């Protein structure tokens, strides 16, 4: 935020950037499938070749005529023969393309899958924006982060696909909202903090849960929780994402009438 820009103007730019990001050519709305792979070669609906998981990578038996190319080296020609694609958890992940499709290998808890992003996805075509509550400065409050004394923890929580998976958390933020004191469990993402929350609006006035992101805390743990920027998780835009549900204690008893509410379709 620039010196001359108000908090409301900064929030407005944020909402516009959010809508642009989720509706981008290969943004969340373009995800049409997450295909989990086993050790035996198999066909993925709508894609040529055979795909499987082996030795921590996604394997593909391709022919040049299929037209599948590495996204980072499309000019090198189409893939031919048996090739490996490193997943998103690898320090040097690899993605492929097939025409306008983007093919993204992912790894979650040792399991490998291929995600397919299609710019012609019906959800992307139907997108008409993100419904938000009006900006209100009272929803931005001071918070203090305290890391867990024992270090990061892994809490097992349900995910949007029905499975339970560990969620890495690093501590809690404490804050006062509407005259009451609260605490939320959060994770550290780079220097910033992030969390998964629900409140009294979840599941009817808003999506069933939302994500929050906080600036990196200072040396004393001070940061800001701005619930005007509570945002929809990826699974609100496509069913094929596997978002974590809020961990225990992260359901606020009050109605947080701030931030993103629902996806709007035309």
Order of alpha helices (4+ residues) and beta strands (2+ residues): alpha-beta-beta-beta-beta-beta-beta-beta-beta-alpha-beta-beta-beta-beta-beta-beta-beta-beta-beta-beta-beta
